[in-house]
Every structure is written in structure tokens, then in C-alpha cells.
């Protein structure tokens, strides 16, 4: 629901080029960093649709600081990342749409760059890129090193939700995010919503490209040692298995399991018990997600 009297600036008339659907809960300093990076953009042709899942009023002081700097629509939704994104999608007015996390941040010229990329390539409907930390090292995954068309097999190495930029026409065709997937979902599937979203676009014949020089910043994850890594595997592996069940056959599922098992075995030989345990946990969770009834 749109805030009636929130501190955020109301949108001016006219549709922006880009709608940023920004869902947030439990973060203030990282959110401030992102908003500051948006205030530094070389183009102001964008709107921020902030979908707030915090207690009422929690973000009022922060948003008040940007009331004259950014065009923000302040919405609320119940918990669940996919649910919040769907609330934002219903309000988006831009010709292009993206989904920044509340703890990422943008290079100063990113929004202008995105508009240029789509303008120069009218056939492209979706673009993805890399997330890197402040030092320039890849974060949140392993990415392809070359610019390539995205397909069902390389999609796993073509970025994450922070770097999904797509035309609004394609977003309307894909429809809402699958609310049984993603952080905060009421199911066991706490990941996979962005890959499911892109795969659904590909199934519609969307022209999608991974562009290796497209950068969004995000800190490294996994701090906290072996225990945190294992918890991450337990949380995210069932979502991975669920996406495999929704979009791939048994042969591909078994191939992915074999890759995990091989990595676990090699880690055991190298006496890297932490990695071996993580890969075995990923296997267990993936099987759980894949076997769950549709």
C-alpha cells in the first residue's frame, strides 16, 4: 500500500526511463549507502519504488533525508522478497525495470549506462551483469568472463537479481515473481526466485544477454566462517532444487548432483572438510527441493 503521508517525495508527472524496485527490511546503513549512490547518478531519469517490510515509521528519518534528492514511492508489504517485488511491479511506471538489493550500491553512471545499452540494442529485452565488491572482486557468485547470450544452461553464471535489467513489456509478459521462492517465503525454498524469473522469460523467447562489463557493487557474503557457510547451504539449496524441478528434466538434475558429489569427493581428498560438508549439504537440500510436490 502506498504511504499516504510518508516523507518521500511524490513522483513528478511523466514516466521515468527506469523503475528501481527496492525491497528492504532490517537494514539502515546499507540502504543509506544505496540511496546515496542513487543521488550521485549522472542521470535522474528514474524512480525508486521502495517496498518497506519494516515496522511502521522505521525508515522515516532516513527517507526524509532524501526527500529533495530522489523520486521515491514508499510502499509497504508483508514479509517475503518475492511478495514485496510483486507489490513494486504493480506500481512501476518506467520503460525499464530493475531489482536492486538494499545492501548493494550503484556506480555513479550506471543508470545512464543502462538506458544507453537498451537504446543501442532495441532487440535486447533483458540484460544481466556482474556484482563486485569495493575492490572489484566478484561477489555473490561466479560469473562468465565474456559477453554472451543467456540461455538455460549458462543462466546460473550470468548474475543475480541485483543485475537484472529488463524492459517493462517483458516484465508484463513474465508476470509476478513466484512467491513460494525467495528469502522470507512461507515455504522451505528461500532462494531461486530471480533465476526462475529469468528462465520464465527465456521460455517466452526473450532475447537476454549477459554483459560482463556491466557492474553493480555488493559486499562479499559468507563472513562468519564454516558455520555461516553451512547455514547458507541449508537455507538456499532447497530453492535451487525447486527451480531445477520447475524448469529442467531429471537428467539435468542428476548431472548437477554429480557435480556437487565430485566437488565434495575432491575436497575430502584434499582434506578440505569444510567445503566437502558444504557440498554434501547442498546435495541434500537440492534433493529435498527437487522432490517436494508441485
C-alpha positions as CSV (number, residue, x, y, z in Angstrom):
1,X,0.0,0.0,0.0
2,X,1.3,3.5,-0.8
3,X,2.1,5.6,2.2
4,X,-0.4,8.4,2.4
5,X,1.8,10.9,4.3
6,X,5.3,9.4,4.1
7,X,8.4,11.7,3.9
8,X,9.4,10.5,0.5
9,X,9.0,12.9,-2.4
10,X,6.0,12.2,-4.7
11,X,6.7,11.3,-8.2
12,X,6.5,14.1,-10.8
13,X,4.2,13.7,-13.8
14,X,5.6,11.7,-16.7
15,X,7.0,8.2,-16.8
16,X,10.7,7.7,-15.9
17,X,13.0,5.6,-18.0
18,X,13.9,3.2,-15.2
19,X,11.9,1.9,-12.2
20,X,14.1,0.6,-9.3
21,X,12.1,-1.9,-7.3
22,X,13.9,-1.8,-3.9
23,X,12.7,-4.1,-1.2
24,X,14.1,-3.6,2.3
25,X,13.8,-5.0,5.8
26,X,16.2,-4.7,8.8
27,X,18.9,-2.6,7.1
28,X,19.6,1.1,7.5
29,X,23.2,1.9,6.9
30,X,23.4,-0.3,3.7
31,X,20.2,1.2,2.5
32,X,21.6,4.7,3.1
33,X,24.7,3.8,1.1
34,X,22.5,2.6,-1.9
35,X,20.3,5.8,-1.8
36,X,23.4,7.9,-1.6
37,X,24.8,6.2,-4.7
38,X,21.5,6.9,-6.5
39,X,21.6,10.5,-5.5
40,X,25.0,10.7,-7.2
41,X,23.8,9.3,-10.6
42,X,24.6,11.2,-13.7
43,X,21.0,10.7,-14.8
44,X,18.0,11.5,-12.7
45,X,15.5,9.8,-15.1
46,X,14.4,7.1,-12.7
47,X,12.0,6.4,-9.9
48,X,12.7,4.4,-6.7
49,X,9.8,2.2,-5.6
50,X,10.8,1.3,-2.1
51,X,8.8,-1.6,-0.7
52,X,9.2,-1.4,3.1
53,X,8.8,-4.5,5.3
54,X,10.0,-2.8,8.5
55,X,7.8,-1.7,11.4
56,X,5.8,1.4,10.6
57,X,7.9,4.6,10.7
58,X,11.3,2.8,11.0
59,X,12.6,4.4,7.8
60,X,11.0,7.8,8.1
61,X,14.2,9.7,9.3
62,X,16.3,8.1,6.5
63,X,13.8,8.8,3.7
64,X,13.3,12.4,4.9
65,X,17.0,13.0,4.2
66,X,16.4,12.1,0.5
67,X,13.0,13.8,0.0
68,X,14.5,16.5,-2.1
69,X,17.1,14.3,-3.8
70,X,15.3,11.3,-5.1
71,X,11.8,10.5,-6.5
72,X,10.7,7.8,-4.1
73,X,7.4,6.0,-3.8
74,X,7.2,4.5,-0.3
75,X,5.1,1.3,-0.2
76,X,4.6,-1.4,2.3
77,X,4.1,-5.2,2.1
78,X,4.0,-8.3,4.3
79,X,7.3,-10.2,4.6
80,X,8.7,-12.1,1.7
81,X,11.1,-10.8,-1.0
82,X,9.1,-12.1,-4.0
83,X,5.9,-10.8,-2.5
84,X,7.5,-7.3,-2.0
85,X,8.8,-7.3,-5.6
86,X,5.3,-8.1,-6.9
87,X,4.0,-5.1,-4.9
88,X,6.6,-3.0,-6.6
89,X,6.0,-4.3,-10.0
90,X,2.4,-3.4,-9.8
91,X,3.4,0.3,-9.3
92,X,6.3,0.5,-11.7
93,X,6.0,3.1,-14.4
94,X,9.3,3.0,-16.1
95,X,10.1,1.7,-19.5
96,X,12.9,-0.4,-17.9
97,X,12.8,-2.2,-14.5
98,X,15.4,-3.5,-12.1
99,X,15.6,-5.0,-8.7
100,X,18.5,-3.7,-6.5
101,X,19.1,-5.3,-3.1
102,X,19.0,-2.9,-0.2
103,X,22.7,-3.7,0.5
104,X,24.1,-3.2,-3.0
105,X,25.2,0.2,-4.5
106,X,25.5,1.6,-8.0
107,X,28.4,3.1,-9.8
108,X,27.7,6.8,-10.5
109,X,26.9,6.4,-14.2
110,X,25.1,3.1,-14.1
111,X,21.5,4.4,-14.8
112,X,22.6,6.4,-17.8
113,X,24.6,3.4,-19.0
114,X,21.6,1.1,-18.7
115,X,19.5,3.4,-20.8
116,X,22.2,3.6,-23.4
117,X,22.6,-0.1,-23.6
118,X,18.9,-0.7,-24.3
119,X,18.6,2.2,-26.7
120,X,21.5,0.9,-28.8
121,X,20.2,-2.7,-28.8
122,X,16.4,-2.5,-29.4
123,X,16.1,-6.2,-29.8
124,X,17.5,-7.0,-26.4
125,X,14.8,-7.4,-23.7
126,X,16.8,-8.3,-20.7
127,X,20.4,-7.6,-19.6
128,X,22.4,-9.1,-16.7
129,X,25.9,-8.4,-15.4
130,X,28.3,-8.9,-12.5
131,X,28.3,-7.9,-8.9
132,X,31.7,-6.9,-7.5
133,X,32.8,-5.6,-4.1
134,X,34.5,-2.3,-3.4
135,X,37.9,-3.8,-4.5
136,X,36.5,-5.1,-7.8
137,X,36.4,-8.7,-6.9
138,X,33.3,-10.8,-7.9
139,X,30.8,-11.2,-5.1
140,X,27.6,-13.3,-4.8
141,X,28.7,-15.9,-7.3
142,X,30.9,-16.9,-10.1
143,X,30.3,-15.2,-13.4
144,X,31.1,-15.7,-17.0
145,X,34.0,-13.7,-18.3
146,X,32.7,-12.8,-21.7
147,X,29.6,-11.1,-23.1
148,X,27.2,-13.9,-24.3
149,X,23.5,-14.6,-24.9
150,X,21.8,-16.0,-21.8
151,X,20.4,-19.5,-22.2
152,X,19.0,-22.2,-19.9
153,X,22.4,-23.7,-19.3
154,X,24.6,-20.6,-18.6
155,X,21.9,-18.6,-16.7
156,X,23.4,-19.8,-13.4
157,X,26.6,-17.9,-14.1
158,X,25.0,-14.7,-15.5
159,X,24.5,-12.7,-12.4
160,X,21.8,-12.3,-9.7
161,X,18.8,-10.1,-9.1
162,X,20.9,-7.0,-8.5
163,X,21.9,-7.0,-12.1
164,X,18.6,-7.9,-13.8
165,X,17.5,-5.1,-16.0
166,X,14.6,-5.7,-18.4
167,X,12.0,-3.9,-20.5
168,X,8.7,-3.3,-18.9
169,X,6.9,-5.1,-21.8
170,X,8.9,-8.3,-20.9
171,X,8.1,-7.9,-17.2
172,X,4.4,-7.8,-18.0
173,X,4.7,-11.0,-20.1
174,X,6.6,-12.9,-17.4
175,X,4.2,-11.8,-14.7
176,X,4.8,-11.8,-11.0
177,X,7.7,-13.4,-9.1
178,X,6.9,-16.9,-7.8
179,X,6.0,-16.2,-4.1
180,X,6.9,-19.7,-3.0
181,X,10.5,-18.9,-3.8
182,X,12.9,-16.4,-2.2
183,X,14.0,-15.0,1.2
184,X,11.1,-14.7,3.6
185,X,8.9,-17.2,1.6
186,X,6.5,-19.3,3.7
187,X,8.0,-22.4,2.2
188,X,11.4,-24.1,2.5
189,X,12.5,-22.5,-0.8
190,X,14.5,-19.4,0.3
191,X,16.3,-18.8,-2.9
192,X,15.9,-19.2,-6.7
193,X,13.3,-16.6,-7.4
194,X,15.4,-14.5,-9.7
195,X,16.6,-17.5,-11.7
196,X,13.1,-18.7,-12.0
197,X,12.0,-15.3,-13.2
198,X,14.7,-15.2,-15.9
199,X,14.0,-18.7,-17.0
200,X,10.4,-17.9,-17.4
201,X,11.4,-15.0,-19.7
202,X,13.6,-17.3,-21.7
203,X,10.8,-19.8,-22.1
204,X,8.8,-16.9,-23.7
205,X,11.6,-16.4,-26.3
206,X,13.1,-13.3,-24.6
207,X,16.4,-12.0,-26.0
208,X,18.6,-11.8,-23.0
209,X,22.3,-11.0,-22.7
210,X,25.0,-11.3,-20.0
211,X,27.3,-8.3,-20.4
212,X,30.5,-8.8,-18.5
213,X,31.3,-5.1,-18.3
214,X,28.0,-4.3,-16.5
215,X,28.8,-3.8,-12.9
216,X,26.7,-3.4,-9.7
217,X,28.5,-3.3,-6.3
218,X,27.8,-5.7,-3.4
219,X,29.9,-6.7,-0.4
220,X,31.2,-10.2,-0.1
221,X,28.9,-12.7,1.7
222,X,29.8,-15.7,3.7
223,X,31.5,-13.9,6.6
224,X,31.2,-15.9,9.8
225,X,33.2,-19.0,9.0
226,X,32.3,-22.5,8.2
227,X,29.1,-22.4,10.3
228,X,27.7,-19.5,8.3
229,X,28.5,-21.2,5.0
230,X,26.7,-24.3,6.1
231,X,23.7,-22.4,7.2
232,X,23.6,-20.6,3.8
233,X,23.7,-24.0,2.1
234,X,20.8,-25.3,4.2
235,X,18.8,-22.1,3.5
236,X,19.3,-21.8,-0.2
237,X,19.8,-25.4,-1.6
238,X,16.1,-26.4,-1.4
239,X,15.2,-23.3,-3.6
240,X,17.8,-24.4,-6.1
241,X,16.3,-27.9,-6.2
242,X,12.9,-26.4,-6.6
243,X,13.9,-24.3,-9.6
244,X,15.5,-27.4,-11.2
245,X,12.2,-29.3,-10.8
246,X,10.2,-26.4,-12.3
247,X,12.4,-25.9,-15.4
248,X,14.6,-28.9,-16.1
249,X,14.4,-32.6,-16.6
250,X,15.7,-35.4,-14.4
251,X,18.9,-35.8,-16.5
252,X,20.0,-32.2,-15.8
253,X,19.1,-32.6,-12.1
254,X,21.3,-35.7,-11.8
255,X,24.1,-34.0,-13.6
256,X,24.1,-31.1,-11.1
257,X,24.1,-33.6,-8.3
258,X,27.0,-35.4,-9.8
259,X,29.0,-32.2,-10.0
260,X,28.3,-31.5,-6.3
261,X,29.3,-35.0,-5.3
262,X,32.5,-34.8,-7.4
263,X,33.4,-31.5,-5.7
264,X,32.8,-33.0,-2.3
265,X,34.9,-36.0,-3.1
266,X,37.8,-33.9,-4.3
267,X,37.6,-31.7,-1.2
268,X,37.8,-34.8,1.0
269,X,40.9,-36.0,-0.8
270,X,42.4,-32.5,-0.2
271,X,41.3,-32.7,3.4
272,X,39.1,-29.7,2.9
273,X,36.4,-30.9,5.2
274,X,34.5,-27.6,5.3
275,X,33.9,-27.5,1.5
276,X,33.1,-31.2,1.4
277,X,30.5,-30.7,4.1
278,X,29.0,-27.7,2.3
279,X,28.7,-29.5,-1.0
280,X,27.1,-32.5,0.7
281,X,24.6,-30.1,2.4
282,X,23.9,-28.5,-1.0
283,X,23.2,-32.0,-2.4
284,X,20.9,-32.9,0.5
285,X,18.9,-29.6,0.2
286,X,18.8,-29.8,-3.6
287,X,17.3,-33.3,-3.5
288,X,14.8,-32.0,-0.9
289,X,13.7,-29.1,-3.0
290,X,13.5,-31.2,-6.2
291,X,11.4,-34.0,-4.6
292,X,8.9,-31.6,-3.0
293,X,5.5,-32.0,-4.5
294,X,4.5,-29.4,-7.1
